[in-house]
Amino acid sequence: MSHFATDLGRVAHSLPDALVMLESDGTISWLNQATLDLMGIVPLDWSGASFGDLIHHDDRPERIDELGTNVTEFRVRDGRSGWRRLEIRSRTIPGGARPGFVVVSLRDAA
């Protein structure tokens, strides 16, 4: 792994905002420490899960298609058996080795 990639990984894990990487099908492939802290989870709670399945069922039908294109708010299941209202900013990353993956930034909206 290059020094740049190593440094970029360290930076991503050090950011104060929660970051989640999704595969093009919505499967969670990576999350940073801020996500774990914000949501009260351990990596295995979300790793490999469908991000859509973590969004409250009342929010899913009208907003799930916006993921990857807009800034919006969702209720997301946390690690404390509750729901947390989050501001979600996301971008689909075209091309590269994993075309169509999505980077999601999460912030507490309460």
Disulfide bonds with the S-S distance in Angstrom:
none
